[in-house]
Amino acid sequence: MATSHRVYLSNYAPSTGIFEIQPIKDETIRKASQILQQNHDNYHIYIHNLGLHNSQKSTRPADPRRVLDFAQPANFRKYLGKGDYYDDYFAFFQDQISRHGVARTVNDFLFKGDDRAEDMFQRFFSGFLHSPIHLGYAIEFDQPLIAAEALAMTAVHDNSFGFILVEIERYPSKSRSSSNETLIALQRKIHDSHQLREAMDYKHGVRQVRDGFLAHAKDEFMGLIGSWKVQHHELEEKTAECLNSTRMDIIRIRAICLFGQPLTSPCSILDSSSSAPRETNPIRLFPYAFDYRGISLVRIQQCVMDQ
């Protein structure tokens, strides 16, 4: 059985994912579980401060006193954004999940709406979206240890996108787009925007949004992304729209992981407390990622899957 201390995959993954391949061979299950456990036990999760995976740098023991101190919100926030404390945050979330389960822990530290959760929620989308991807895997395969990793990496991410998630909420009313506009239509508008294309320059690297779009086309960028707003009762429909408007390359698979897991499964899996997952800010990340990756043209006929 999988716990917050042990990775253990089963032959039949829970039916919470988008793709299901059943059954999985016993040998495959054993080897995958072994590799994932070894990877967790022996290696730090990052290669550098941008949040990319490493699997080479060694871990270090957690500081038991600091882990206990994290129970106080002020102490918890003191070390946020500092990669050296990943192991301490992991041990803390490991303990929280052991005590309260994945659903309550994720709700309390991402969706509760207090200052601590707001800070974590904004950090959740840094690090090239590895936290949503990681949490998606944890939920799909029912792995509490992987969920603890997702929350710990969230804690040590920077908060460089936080102001975008907050400020973008002011833009929808100024947008020229209808709230009923499809995502495909919005992607076309992004592709056809001369201002965004002029602002896009690969020399900005990982700072494309800050040094490109926000520096040279902020109103256009924020207005278009902010024009797609999702209400809670539309969540399933809009998630389906996200899946329908993607192609199966690596960037869009990441988008599927982001929307198909933390925005659908947890709406039932993580509904054990009164705090419901927030739908408006994370939904911005799809057109955001579309901009960031070069504003490629999406052709509708290529998004239709054979029945």
C-alpha positions in Angstrom: 0.0 0.0 0.0 1.3 3.5 -0.9 1.9 5.8 2.1 3.5 9.2 2.7 6.7 7.3 3.2 6.5 4.6 0.5 5.9 4.6 -3.2 3.8 1.6 -4.2 2.0 1.4 -7.5 -0.8 -1.1 -7.9 -1.8 -3.1 -11.0 -4.9 -1.1 -11.4 -4.5 2.7 -11.1 -7.5 4.5 -9.8 -9.9 5.7 -12.5 -9.0 9.4 -11.8 -6.7 9.9 -14.8 -7.3 10.9 -18.4 -5.7 7.8 -19.9 -6.2 4.3 -18.5 -4.0 1.3 -19.4 -5.2 -1.8 -17.6 -3.8 -4.0 -16.3 -0.2 -3.1 -15.7 2.2 -6.0 -15.5 3.5 -7.0 -12.1 7.2 -6.7 -13.2 6.5 -3.2 -14.5 4.8 -2.2 -11.2 7.7 -3.5 -9.1 10.4 -1.9 -11.1 8.6 1.5 -11.4 7.9 1.6 -7.6 11.5 0.7 -6.9 12.9 3.4 -9.2 10.6 6.1 -7.9 11.4 5.2 -4.3 15.2 5.2 -5.0 14.8 8.5 -6.8 13.1 10.0 -3.8 15.4 8.6 -1.2 18.7 9.5 -2.9 18.2 12.6 -4.9 17.2 16.2 -4.5 14.3 17.2 -6.8 15.9 20.2 -8.5 18.9 20.9 -10.7 18.9 24.7 -10.2 16.7 27.6 -8.9 14.5 27.5 -12.0 12.8 24.4 -10.7 13.8 21.8 -13.2 14.3 18.2 -12.1 17.7 16.8 -11.5 17.9 13.3 -10.1 21.7 13.8 -9.5 22.1 16.1 -6.5 22.0 14.3 -3.1 19.3 14.9 -0.5 20.1 16.0 3.0 18.4 15.0 6.3 15.6 17.3 7.4 16.0 19.4 10.6 13.4 18.0 13.1 13.2 21.3 15.0 12.5 23.3 11.9 9.9 20.8 10.7 8.0 21.2 14.0 8.3 25.0 13.7 6.6 24.9 10.3 3.3 24.3 12.1 3.3 28.0 12.9 2.3 30.0 9.8 4.9 32.7 10.4 7.7 30.1 10.6 6.3 28.2 7.6 6.5 31.3 5.4 9.9 32.3 6.7 11.8 29.9 4.4 9.4 29.9 1.4 11.3 30.2 -1.9 14.5 28.8 -0.6 15.6 25.5 -2.2 17.9 24.6 0.6 14.9 23.8 2.8 13.2 21.4 0.4 13.9 18.4 2.6 12.5 20.2 5.6 9.3 21.1 3.8 9.0 17.6 2.4 9.2 16.1 6.0 6.6 18.6 7.1 4.2 17.7 4.4 4.9 14.0 4.8 3.8 14.4 8.4 0.7 16.4 7.5 -0.4 13.9 5.0 0.2 11.0 7.4 -2.0 12.8 10.0 -4.7 14.3 7.8 -4.5 12.7 4.3 -3.8 14.2 0.9 -7.2 15.9 0.4 -7.2 17.9 3.6 -3.5 18.8 3.3 -3.7 20.0 -0.2 -6.9 22.0 0.5 -5.3 23.6 3.6 -2.1 24.6 2.0 -3.3 25.5 -1.5 -7.0 26.4 -1.6 -7.9 27.6 1.9 -7.6 31.2 0.9 -5.6 32.5 4.0 -2.3 34.2 3.6 -0.3 31.0 3.7 -2.4 29.2 1.1 -2.4 32.3 -1.1 1.4 32.4 -1.1 1.6 28.7 -1.8 -1.1 28.9 -4.5 0.9 31.5 -6.4 4.2 29.5 -6.1 2.3 26.4 -7.3 2.6 27.7 -10.9 6.3 28.5 -10.9 9.1 26.0 -11.8 7.7 25.4 -15.2 4.5 23.9 -13.8 6.2 20.9 -12.2 4.1 21.2 -9.1 0.8 20.8 -10.9 2.3 18.0 -12.9 3.6 16.3 -9.8 0.4 16.6 -7.9 -1.5 15.3 -10.9 0.6 12.2 -10.9 0.1 11.8 -7.2 -3.6 11.9 -7.5 -3.9 9.8 -10.6 -1.8 7.0 -9.1 -2.9 7.5 -5.5 0.7 8.2 -4.2 0.8 10.3 -0.9 4.6 10.5 -1.0 4.5 12.1 -4.5 1.8 14.6 -3.2 4.2 15.5 -0.4 6.9 16.1 -2.9 4.6 18.3 -5.0 3.8 20.5 -2.0 7.4 20.7 -0.9 8.6 21.8 -4.3 5.8 24.4 -4.3 7.1 25.7 -1.0 10.6 26.3 -2.4 9.6 27.8 -5.8 9.9 31.5 -6.2 6.8 33.7 -6.5 7.6 35.4 -9.8 4.2 34.7 -11.3 2.1 35.6 -8.3 1.6 39.2 -9.3 0.3 38.1 -12.7 -2.3 35.8 -11.2 -3.5 38.7 -9.0 -3.4 41.5 -11.5 -4.9 39.6 -14.3 -8.2 39.5 -12.4 -8.6 43.2 -13.1 -8.5 42.8 -16.8 -11.5 40.7 -17.9 -13.9 43.6 -17.8 -11.6 45.6 -20.2 -11.3 42.8 -22.6 -12.9 42.9 -26.1 -13.7 39.2 -25.9 -17.0 37.6 -25.0 -17.0 35.4 -21.9 -18.6 32.7 -24.1 -15.7 32.7 -26.6 -14.1 29.3 -27.2 -10.5 28.6 -26.3 -9.7 27.8 -29.9 -11.0 31.3 -30.9 -8.9 32.9 -28.1 -5.8 31.0 -29.3 -6.4 32.3 -32.8 -6.6 35.9 -31.4 -3.3 35.3 -29.5 -1.7 34.0 -32.7 -2.9 36.9 -34.8 -1.9 39.6 -32.3 0.8 41.7 -33.9 1.8 43.2 -30.5 2.4 39.8 -28.9 4.4 38.6 -31.9 6.6 41.7 -31.8 7.1 41.3 -28.0 8.0 37.6 -28.4 11.8 37.1 -28.5 13.6 33.9 -27.6 16.5 35.8 -26.2 14.4 36.4 -23.1 14.6 32.7 -22.4 12.7 31.7 -19.3 11.9 35.3 -18.6 9.8 35.6 -21.7 6.7 36.8 -20.0 8.4 39.4 -17.8 10.9 40.7 -20.3 8.9 40.2 -23.4 5.1 40.4 -23.0 4.8 42.4 -19.8 7.6 44.8 -20.9 6.3 45.5 -24.4 2.7 44.3 -24.7 1.2 44.2 -21.2 -2.3 45.4 -22.0 -2.7 43.1 -24.9 -1.2 40.1 -23.1 -3.2 40.6 -19.9 -6.4 41.5 -21.7 -6.5 38.4 -23.9 -5.5 36.0 -21.2 -8.0 37.6 -18.8 -10.8 37.3 -21.3 -11.3 33.6 -20.6 -13.0 33.3 -17.3 -14.3 30.1 -15.7 -17.1 29.8 -13.2 -17.2 26.9 -10.8 -20.3 25.3 -12.5 -18.4 25.4 -15.8 -15.3 23.6 -14.6 -15.9 20.2 -16.2 -17.0 21.7 -19.5 -14.0 24.1 -19.6 -11.6 21.3 -18.7 -13.0 19.3 -21.6 -12.5 22.3 -23.8 -8.8 22.5 -22.7 -8.3 18.9 -23.7 -10.1 19.3 -27.0 -8.0 22.3 -27.9 -4.6 20.6 -27.5 -2.3 18.4 -29.5 -0.2 15.6 -28.1 3.2 17.2 -27.9 5.1 17.6 -24.7 3.9 21.2 -23.9 0.3 20.3 -24.4 0.6 17.1 -22.5 1.7 19.3 -19.6 -1.4 21.4 -20.1 -3.5 18.3 -19.9 -1.8 17.2 -16.7 -2.4 20.6 -15.3 -6.1 20.8 -16.1 -7.0 17.1 -16.1 -5.7 16.5 -12.6 -5.7 19.5 -10.2 -8.8 20.9 -11.8 -11.0 17.9 -12.2 -10.1 15.0 -10.0 -9.5 17.1 -6.9 -12.9 18.7 -7.3 -14.2 15.4 -6.0 -11.1 13.9 -4.4 -10.2 17.1 -2.6 -13.7 18.0 -1.6 -13.4 16.6 1.9 -13.3 20.1 3.5 -15.4 23.2 3.0 -12.6 24.8 0.9 -13.2 24.1 -2.8 -10.3 24.3 -5.2 -10.1 27.7 -6.9 -10.9 27.6 -10.6 -10.2 31.1 -11.9 -6.5 31.7 -11.5 -5.1 28.3 -12.6 -7.3 28.3 -15.7 -5.3 31.3 -16.9 -2.3 29.2 -17.3 -3.4 27.5 -20.5 -3.4 30.7 -22.7 -0.5 31.9 -20.6 1.5 28.8 -21.6 0.3 29.2 -25.2 1.8 32.7 -25.3 5.0 31.7 -23.6 5.7 28.9 -26.0 5.8 31.0 -29.1 2.2 31.6 -30.1 2.1 28.7 -32.5 -1.1 28.4 -34.6 -3.6 25.8 -33.5 -5.5 24.2 -36.4 -8.9 22.9 -35.4 -8.7 19.9 -37.7 -5.5 18.8 -35.9 -7.3 18.9 -32.6 -10.1 16.4 -33.6 -9.3 12.9 -32.4 -10.6 9.9 -34.3 -13.5 8.2 -32.7 
